[in-house]
Amino acid sequence: MTAGSGSIVLVGAGNMGGAMLSGWLDKGLAGSRITVVDPSPSEKMQAKIAAAGARHVTTVPEGFKADILFLAVKPQMMDVVLPPLKPIVGDETVVVSVAAGTTLRYLTAQLGDAAMVRAMPNTPAMIGRGVTGAFANARVGDAQRQAVDALLRVSGPVEWVATEADIDAVTAVSGSGPAYVFYLVECMAEAGRKLGLPADLAMRLARETVSGAGELLNQSPEDAAQLRKNVTSPGGTTAAALSVLMAEDGIQPIFDKAIAAARQRAEELGG
Ligand SMILES: NC(=O)c1ccc[n+]([C@@H]2O[C@H](COP(=O)([O-])OP(=O)(O)OC[C@H]3O[C@@H](n4cnc5c(N)ncnc54)[C@H](OP(=O)(O)O)[C@@H]3O)[C@@H](O)[C@H]2O)c1
């Protein structure tokens, strides 16, 4: 991977930080470049850090500046986590935060006027199949942007957006999006159960349908609309269902409402 050659300090090696770290090491990033700050990483994570020759510390190391400071702690931990990190942020540092709702204004107030990237990955990052929206402030240089892009890309494609406000919309569409798809599985299974199928069978059918359709979408060069048309014979069963789903009071207005609610919540969290 092409994540530059400087030092990387990862703060928080939980679900997201741990998934990113695993991806970096799997892609061949040298462990010697990485310092992990976390009071109590899982045993599995500790073993991974040790095997890679990375450094694990429980408090922020002194006497050096990080080239990339990667923040993967919960937003509510930021008030505690950030002050001791300020000394390792220098003129050449780029700060990357994946924390939902934590604004660059807040990070700048805590860490100083540094190059910063706010990124929003999603849960399939855990299996290297996420998608990340990212916004860079004006201080981020080309090389820094490339290095951060490479680090984020281990969990899937990275989409750079033009404004920080777009990150709230990204959060609403893809950050929270996996939950919408899981709920779709629940709804399909419940509808099947109401038609008389055993509940466990209905769930297996719905689960395999959604994951299989997702994989087909992943592997196909065709877009979602074309794939839908491909399986919709005029006057057939799929067309009958889609006439309900795509009606004026079908699922588009519900998604409009749901995703707007998620974006509003993201805005509120960001203060
Ligand atoms: N999970 C997702 O799908 C997802 C998606 C998009 C964005 N994010 C963002 O990613 C961030 C992390 O979420 P997560 O789900 O990975 O949370 P998590 O599993 O709780 O990971 C956070 C890690 O930070 C550690 N930590 C706590 N206090 C610390 C400190 N003072 N210094 C260093 N590390 C500390 C935690 O240790 P303890 O467990 O011992 O407290 C834990 O290992 C959040 O800001 C979230 O908004 C997550």
The ligand as an SDF file (V2000), in Angstrom:
LIG
                    3D

 48 52  0  0  0  0  0  0  0  0999 V2000
  -18.2500    0.5810   14.4700 N   0  0  0  0  0  0  0  0  0  0  0  0
  -18.6660    1.1740   13.3610 C   0  0  0  0  0  0  0  0  0  0  0  0
  -19.3360    0.6130   12.5060 O   0  0  0  0  0  0  0  0  0  0  0  0
  -18.3050    2.5980   13.0720 C   0  0  0  0  0  0  0  0  0  0  0  0
  -18.6610    3.1600   11.8370 C   0  0  0  0  0  0  0  0  0  0  0  0
  -18.2790    4.4730   11.5640 C   0  0  0  0  0  0  0  0  0  0  0  0
  -17.5760    5.1950   12.5150 C   0  0  0  0  0  0  0  0  0  0  0  0
  -17.2740    4.6330   13.7110 N   0  0  0  0  0  0  0  0  0  0  0  0
  -16.5920    5.4350   14.6990 C   0  0  0  0  0  0  0  0  0  0  0  0
  -15.4460    4.7590   15.1230 O   0  0  0  0  0  0  0  0  0  0  0  0
  -15.1720    5.1420   16.4640 C   0  0  0  0  0  0  0  0  0  0  0  0
  -14.8740    3.9150   17.2730 C   0  0  0  0  0  0  0  0  0  0  0  0
  -16.0460    3.0880   17.2910 O   0  0  0  0  0  0  0  0  0  0  0  0
  -15.9390    1.5500   17.6550 P   0  0  0  0  0  0  0  0  0  0  0  0
  -17.2320    0.9350   17.3270 O   0  0  0  0  0  0  0  0  0  0  0  0
  -14.6800    1.0040   17.0870 O   0  0  0  0  0  0  0  0  0  0  0  0
  -15.7910    1.6900   19.2670 O   0  0  0  0  0  0  0  0  0  0  0  0
  -15.0460    0.6950   20.2450 P   0  0  0  0  0  0  0  0  0  0  0  0
  -15.1170   -0.6940   19.7470 O   0  0  0  0  0  0  0  0  0  0  0  0
  -15.5640    1.0270   21.6300 O   0  0  0  0  0  0  0  0  0  0  0  0
  -13.5140    1.1580   20.1530 O   0  0  0  0  0  0  0  0  0  0  0  0
  -12.9710    2.2400   20.8320 C   0  0  0  0  0  0  0  0  0  0  0  0
  -11.6560    1.8030   21.4350 C   0  0  0  0  0  0  0  0  0  0  0  0
  -11.0370    2.9200   22.0430 O   0  0  0  0  0  0  0  0  0  0  0  0
  -10.5500    2.5120   23.3100 C   0  0  0  0  0  0  0  0  0  0  0  0
  -10.3740    3.6250   24.2290 N   0  0  0  0  0  0  0  0  0  0  0  0
  -11.1660    4.0570   25.2360 C   0  0  0  0  0  0  0  0  0  0  0  0
  -10.5950    5.0910   25.8670 N   0  0  0  0  0  0  0  0  0  0  0  0
   -9.4150    5.3300   25.2640 C   0  0  0  0  0  0  0  0  0  0  0  0
   -8.3490    6.2510   25.4830 C   0  0  0  0  0  0  0  0  0  0  0  0
   -8.4230    7.1660   26.4560 N   0  0  0  0  0  0  0  0  0  0  0  0
   -7.2750    6.2090   24.6650 N   0  0  0  0  0  0  0  0  0  0  0  0
   -7.1990    5.3010   23.6900 C   0  0  0  0  0  0  0  0  0  0  0  0
   -8.1720    4.3840   23.4500 N   0  0  0  0  0  0  0  0  0  0  0  0
   -9.2570    4.3990   24.2180 C   0  0  0  0  0  0  0  0  0  0  0  0
  -11.6150    1.5510   23.7830 C   0  0  0  0  0  0  0  0  0  0  0  0
  -11.1520    0.7910   24.8760 O   0  0  0  0  0  0  0  0  0  0  0  0
  -12.2660    0.1940   25.9200 P   0  0  0  0  0  0  0  0  0  0  0  0
  -13.0850   -0.7720   25.1620 O   0  0  0  0  0  0  0  0  0  0  0  0
  -11.4010   -0.4170   26.9740 O   0  0  0  0  0  0  0  0  0  0  0  0
  -13.0590    1.3810   26.3920 O   0  0  0  0  0  0  0  0  0  0  0  0
  -11.8300    0.7340   22.5120 C   0  0  0  0  0  0  0  0  0  0  0  0
  -10.8410   -0.2650   22.3640 O   0  0  0  0  0  0  0  0  0  0  0  0
  -16.3890    5.9100   16.9780 C   0  0  0  0  0  0  0  0  0  0  0  0
  -16.0840    7.2750   17.0550 O   0  0  0  0  0  0  0  0  0  0  0  0
  -17.4370    5.6810   15.9430 C   0  0  0  0  0  0  0  0  0  0  0  0
  -18.2610    6.8040   15.7670 O   0  0  0  0  0  0  0  0  0  0  0  0
  -17.6020    3.3460   14.0090 C   0  0  0  0  0  0  0  0  0  0  0  0
  1  2  1  0
  2  3  2  0
  2  4  1  0
  4  5  1  0
  4 48  2  0
  5  6  2  0
  6  7  1  0
  7  8  2  0
  8  9  1  0
  8 48  1  0
  9 10  1  0
  9 46  1  0
 10 11  1  0
 11 12  1  0
 11 44  1  0
 12 13  1  0
 13 14  1  0
 14 15  2  0
 14 16  1  0
 14 17  1  0
 17 18  1  0
 18 19  2  0
 18 20  1  0
 18 21  1  0
 21 22  1  0
 22 23  1  0
 23 24  1  0
 23 42  1  0
 24 25  1  0
 25 26  1  0
 25 36  1  0
 26 27  1  0
 26 35  1  0
 27 28  2  0
 28 29  1  0
 29 30  1  0
 29 35  2  0
 30 31  1  0
 30 32  2  0
 32 33  1  0
 33 34  2  0
 34 35  1  0
 36 37  1  0
 36 42  1  0
 37 38  1  0
 38 39  2  0
 38 40  1  0
 38 41  1  0
 42 43  1  0
 44 45  1  0
 44 46  1  0
 46 47  1  0
M  CHG  2   8   1  16  -1
M  END
$$$$
